[in-house]
Amino acid sequence: MDTKNQGGEYREDRVDIVKNGDGFAVGYTQKGEWLEYTVNVQAGGKLPFELSYASGMDNTSVQLFMDDEPITDTLALAGTGEFDTYETFKGTTTKELTTGEHVLKVLVTSDYVNLDWIAFGESEGSAEDIRNGTTGIVPKIAAGAAGAFASVAGTYRVFDLMGSELGNIRLDAGATLSDLKAGLKAAGFNRGVYVIRNASRQTFRVDLGR
C-alpha cells in the first residue's frame, strides 16, 4: 500500500520485512496486499500445507492462489498474542494442483499478520525442521537412499534452499551420498546445504558441510 519497506530489514523495496529471531518475515501487512512467487509443483493433487504466522490481533486471514485461481478458502488465523510469537496453521488445498511451474499468490485479506514461511506437501520431519532458517517454499525431500534417488546416470540440477538454481552435476547410476558430495565439490560448490533434483523432479538435500 506504500513504497517504503516499513520493517527496514533485509532489502530496499516496497515489501515490508521484519526481523524474526535469526531470520526474517513479511510484516506490516494491510488488507489487499499480496505477494507472488514462482514455484515448481512436484506432486499433483490436493496438497497439505503449513503456514507460519504471527499476529497481535484477535483474528487475521490470508488466501492462497495458484495462477490466479484460489487453491484455499480464506484462512482464518487466530491471534498469537504478539507479533513476534509465531504459530503454524495447517491445512489442505481445496483444489488439485498440477505439476510444473506455476505462480503462487499470497493475498492478505485482513490487516496486520506477519508471514514467515509456507511449506507444501509431505516431507521427512516437520516443515519447521527442514526449513533451516530460510524463507520460501520447502521442497519435498525424497525418502530413501541416495542410490534410489540417483537411479540413472545423467545431469542433476542443483538449487539452494531458497529455490534458486545454481548449476548442475553429473552422476553415475546408483550414486551414493558420498558420490553426490564429491560431485558437488568437483563442480566447485562450497560448504553449505544444497537441494539436488533428478529427472523425475524428486529432490534430495545434501549437507556439504558434513
N, C-alpha and C positions, 0 to 999 in steps of 0.2 A: 504493500500500500504506500510505501515511500521508497526513496532511492538510497537510504543510508542503512548500513549494517548496524542495527541498534545494539547488538551484543558486542560489537567491536572485536570479535575474535576471528582467527583462522585466515580470513581473506577479505579483500576490499571489494565488495559488490553489494547489491541490494538485498541479498539473503541475510536475515538476522541470525547470527551464530553466537552461542554462549558456551562457556566452559562447562564441562560435566566431568568432574573428577580429573583424570588424566587425559580425557578426550573432549569431544565437542558435541553439541546438539543444536538443532534448529529451535529458536525461541522467539519471543515477542510476536507470536503469530496472531493474525486477525482473520475473522471470518471472510471467506472468499479468496484468500491467498492460496497458492498452490506451488508444488514443485514437480518437475518431471525428470525421470531417469530412463536411459536406455538400458534394457535388461535382456538377458538371454534366458528364456524359459526352457529348462532342461527336461522337465517331466510334465506331460499334459494332464488335464483333468481338473477337478476341484481340489485345490491345494490348501493344506493347513498353513497358517502364518502366525507369526508373533510380532508384536509391535511394542517397543519400549518407549514409554512416555512419562511425563510429569506435569502436574498442574496444581496450582494453589486454589483453583476454582472448584466449586462443588461438582460441576458437570461440564465436560467438553466433548468434542466429537470431530471425527475426520471421516473421509470416504475415499476408497481406492478405486482407480480406473485403470484399464489396460486399453491402449489405443482409443481413448476417449469413451469407452464403453464401461459402465460400472461393473466391478467384479465383487463388490461388497455392498451391503446396505450401509447407511450411516452408522458408524461405530460409536456407541455411547461409551465414553471413557470417564469413569468415576474419578473424582479428585484424589490426589495422592497426599494432600496436606501441605506440601511445599513444592516450589518449582525446582528444587534440587533433589527431590525424592522421587526416584523412578520406579515404576512398576511395569509389568508385562501383560498386555492384553493378548489373548489367544483366540483365534477364530479360524474359519474356513471360507474360502471364496464361494460366492453364490453362483458363479459362472465357471464353466470348464475353460481352462486356459489351453492354448495350443503352443506347441514347441516352436522355438525360433526367436528371432529378435523382435521385441515389442517396446512400446513406450509406457512406462508405469507413471501414473499421475497420483499424487497425494494431495487431496483437496481438504483444506481446513474449513470446517463447517460451523465452528464457533470460535470465540476469541480465547487466546491465551492457553495454548497447550504446547509444551516442549516435546519435540520428537527426536529420539536418539537413534534408533535403528529399526529396520523391518527385515524379517527373515521369512522366506517362503520354503515350503517343502519339508520332507523328513530329513533328518541328519543324525549322525552319531553324536550323542551328548546333546545338551540343550543349546539353543541358538546363542544364548549369552556366553556359554563356554567356548564356542568356536568363533565368536566374533573377534576375539583377540584385540580388543581395544580399538577396533576400527569402526567406521560407519559404513552403511551401504547394504546391499543385498548379499546375503550369505549363500554361497553356492552349496548345492547338495554334494556331500562328500561321499565318494564311492566306498562301499564297505569291502572288506576282504583284503587279500594280499595284493601287493603292488604287481605281482606277476599276472594276476587275473585282470587287473586294470590295464596293463600293458600287454595284452594277449597277442597283438600283432605288431610286426615291425613297421616303423614309419615315423613320420614327423608329428610331434606332440606340441601343442600350443601352451605357452607359459603366461600366467597372469599374476598380478599382485592381489592382495586381499581386498582391494577396492574395485576389482574387476577390470583394471586396465591391462591390456595385452602388452607384454614386454618382449616377446620373441618366441623362439621355438627350440626344441631339442630333438635329436634323432635317437630312437630307441630300438633295440632288438626285441623280437618277440619274447615274452615272458620275463622282461626286465625286472630285477629285484629293486627294493628300496635303495640299496647301495648303488645300483646302476642308475637310478633316477637322480640321486645326488651327484654321482660322478658326471652324468650328462649335463647337469646344471652348471657344475664347476667348469667343465670343459667349454661350455658356451659362454663363460665369463660372468656368470651370476655370482654376486657376493652373498655373504651370510644374511639370512632372513627367511621368511616364510613365503612359499610360492604355491600357487594352485596350477596344476597341470591338467589339461583337458585332452581326452582321446577323441577318436573319430566318432564315437557314439555319444559324444557330448557329456560323458561322465567326467567328474573331476576328482583329483587326488591331491591332498595337501601334503607338502614336503617342507620340513623344517631343516634348512641348510645350516643352521647353527648347531645342530647336534651330530 
